[in-house]
Amino acid sequence: MGLALYLAAPQELPVIAWDKANPAFHVIRLPKGAESVRKHFHSDYVYYAGSAQGCSCAFNYEHESDSIVELRNYLRNALICVSEVEMFSCQTGAEQQDTRHALKTSPEGIAGAEFLFKDGQHVVIGPGKYSEPVTEAEKCLQRVTRSVPSPKSGCVSLSAGKRADFSLSAQV
């Protein structure tokens, strides 16, 4: 038996079809035989995520490969539209089992070499607050792009000034 990885979100996520002739990372609508996995999710939109091997096993043991990087990137993009993505990992055919493990992390968290999807694990993927510490470059970007509050006492009223006279008078 191989690893099966399921994703769920509060709205539709992009589907990436499985192509047997050109196997690659894919996210497909929930297969009919795996309907029992829905019990693990709060969201109605449920998908199966697989690697180039067809199953989800490569997400655990090929952290240097494209599979986990593509999953990480897919989750990053999904989090642009939704606040979180739920995941459930289990052995293929064991979707009805109870949740044994639960954690919150980020797309970067699952891509770390030390991370492994466990059998019966519910994972909530969220943005930033579950992420690893930001780099100095990211901190600098946050400082530069942060909105600067305007001083309360030095506010300028755009309507308080004298209005210009825009009447056209013919000068002869």
Beta strands, then each sheet from edge to edge (+ up, - down):
strand 1: 3-9
strand 2: 26-29
strand 3: 45-50
strand 4: 85-91
strand 5: 101-105
strand 6: 121-125
sheet 1: 2+ 3- 1+ 4- 6+ 5+
end
